Amino acid sequence: MTDKRFNPEKAQSLMRAERKKALPPDEITEHLNLQSGDTVADLGAGNGYFTIPIAKKAEKVYAVDIEPKMLEMLRENAGEENLDNIHYMESDLNHIKLEDESVNKIIIAFVMHEVPDVDRTLSEIKRILKPGGQLLLLDWEAIETESGPPLDHRISSTEANRILERYSFDTESIPLNPANYAVRATPK
């Protein structure tokens, strides 16, 4: 396990009531403008914090995570919701096991600061995203907070916008709360 990767032993903390208040998953996923026919990739899906609300609206969801324990927790959580449109995929984000132009929406939530090669991950995102598709990136602002990753692991919202623009995305910043941000991005 790399020193940046989230520890699956702490997975239950992702479902805390305080987190749901600060980051309401149903409200945040509205920024994807989901339609019933959408195919969505949740990159770094974890135990399903965003995957499950997305699966309730989209036709198909690819839950991609490098950690098999997280995918197993997601499978259990999805089973409790009787969701059968989630496809579980163990994969790192530098070599995503999806076909070119196979999804029209992507969410990558609180993961970009963990990936070992941001450029490679963004190349993969561009590869799997259909023309006219949409990316929603969420992460920790580069400020000191009581929770979250170490400050030196974080990517600021300004930096995230700059990186996405370098990869020919049009970006729109969406402040979520003082500690977290979202960037909605569409390929140019």
CORKASUL-V375494 format. One record per pair of residues at least 4 apart in sequence whose C-alpha atoms are under 7 Angstrom apart, sorted by the first residue. I is the first residue (numbers start at 0). J is the second residue. If there is no record, write none. Layout:
# CORKASUL-V375494
i=(I & I)
j=(J & J)
This chain:
# CORKASUL-V375494
i=(0 & 3 & 4 & 7 & 7 & 10 & 13 & 14 & 14 & 14 & 15 & 16 & 17 & 18 & 19 & 19 & 21 & 23 & 24 & 24 & 24 & 24 & 25 & 25 & 28 & 29 & 31 & 33 & 33 & 33 & 34 & 34 & 35 & 35 & 35 & 36 & 36 & 37 & 37 & 37 & 37 & 38 & 38 & 38 & 38 & 38 & 38 & 38 & 39 & 39 & 39 & 39 & 39 & 39 & 39 & 40 & 40 & 40 & 40 & 40 & 40 & 40 & 41 & 41 & 41 & 41 & 41 & 41 & 41 & 42 & 42 & 42 & 42 & 42 & 43 & 43 & 43 & 43 & 43 & 44 & 44 & 44 & 44 & 45 & 45 & 45 & 45 & 46 & 46 & 46 & 46 & 47 & 47 & 49 & 50 & 50 & 51 & 51 & 53 & 54 & 54 & 54 & 54 & 58 & 59 & 59 & 60 & 60 & 60 & 61 & 61 & 61 & 61 & 62 & 62 & 62 & 62 & 63 & 63 & 63 & 63 & 64 & 64 & 64 & 64 & 64 & 65 & 65 & 65 & 66 & 66 & 67 & 67 & 68 & 69 & 70 & 70 & 71 & 72 & 73 & 74 & 75 & 76 & 77 & 77 & 78 & 90 & 90 & 91 & 92 & 93 & 93 & 93 & 94 & 95 & 97 & 97 & 98 & 99 & 99 & 100 & 100 & 100 & 100 & 101 & 101 & 101 & 102 & 102 & 102 & 103 & 103 & 103 & 103 & 104 & 104 & 104 & 105 & 105 & 105 & 106 & 106 & 106 & 107 & 107 & 107 & 108 & 108 & 108 & 109 & 109 & 109 & 110 & 111 & 112 & 112 & 112 & 116 & 117 & 118 & 119 & 120 & 121 & 122 & 123 & 124 & 128 & 131 & 131 & 132 & 133 & 133 & 134 & 134 & 134 & 135 & 135 & 135 & 135 & 136 & 136 & 136 & 137 & 137 & 137 & 138 & 138 & 138 & 139 & 139 & 139 & 139 & 140 & 140 & 140 & 140 & 140 & 140 & 140 & 141 & 141 & 141 & 141 & 142 & 143 & 144 & 148 & 148 & 149 & 154 & 154 & 155 & 156 & 156 & 157 & 158 & 159 & 160 & 160 & 161 & 162 & 163 & 163 & 164 & 164 & 164 & 167 & 167 & 168 & 168 & 168 & 168 & 169 & 169 & 169 & 169 & 170 & 170 & 170 & 170 & 171 & 171 & 171 & 172 & 172 & 172 & 173 & 173 & 173 & 174 & 174 & 174 & 175 & 175 & 175 & 176)
j=(4 & 113 & 113 & 68 & 69 & 46 & 18 & 18 & 19 & 48 & 19 & 20 & 21 & 22 & 23 & 24 & 176 & 27 & 28 & 48 & 49 & 52 & 29 & 52 & 53 & 33 & 135 & 37 & 56 & 57 & 56 & 57 & 56 & 57 & 58 & 57 & 58 & 57 & 58 & 59 & 103 & 57 & 58 & 59 & 60 & 102 & 103 & 104 & 59 & 60 & 61 & 102 & 103 & 104 & 105 & 60 & 61 & 62 & 102 & 104 & 105 & 106 & 50 & 61 & 62 & 63 & 105 & 106 & 107 & 62 & 63 & 64 & 106 & 107 & 63 & 64 & 107 & 108 & 110 & 50 & 62 & 63 & 64 & 64 & 69 & 70 & 73 & 69 & 70 & 72 & 73 & 51 & 73 & 53 & 54 & 62 & 55 & 77 & 57 & 59 & 60 & 84 & 85 & 84 & 84 & 85 & 84 & 85 & 86 & 85 & 86 & 87 & 88 & 85 & 86 & 87 & 88 & 87 & 88 & 89 & 90 & 70 & 88 & 89 & 90 & 91 & 89 & 90 & 91 & 70 & 89 & 71 & 89 & 72 & 73 & 74 & 87 & 75 & 76 & 77 & 78 & 79 & 80 & 81 & 82 & 82 & 95 & 96 & 95 & 120 & 119 & 120 & 123 & 123 & 123 & 101 & 127 & 127 & 126 & 127 & 126 & 127 & 128 & 129 & 127 & 128 & 129 & 127 & 128 & 129 & 128 & 129 & 132 & 133 & 132 & 133 & 134 & 133 & 134 & 135 & 134 & 135 & 136 & 135 & 136 & 137 & 136 & 137 & 138 & 137 & 138 & 139 & 114 & 117 & 152 & 153 & 154 & 120 & 121 & 122 & 123 & 124 & 125 & 126 & 127 & 128 & 132 & 185 & 186 & 185 & 184 & 185 & 183 & 184 & 185 & 181 & 182 & 183 & 184 & 181 & 182 & 183 & 180 & 181 & 182 & 179 & 180 & 181 & 153 & 178 & 179 & 180 & 153 & 154 & 155 & 156 & 178 & 179 & 180 & 150 & 153 & 154 & 155 & 150 & 150 & 178 & 152 & 153 & 153 & 158 & 159 & 159 & 160 & 180 & 161 & 162 & 163 & 164 & 170 & 165 & 166 & 167 & 168 & 168 & 169 & 170 & 186 & 187 & 184 & 185 & 186 & 187 & 184 & 185 & 186 & 187 & 182 & 183 & 184 & 185 & 182 & 183 & 184 & 181 & 182 & 183 & 180 & 181 & 182 & 179 & 180 & 181 & 179 & 180 & 181 & 180)
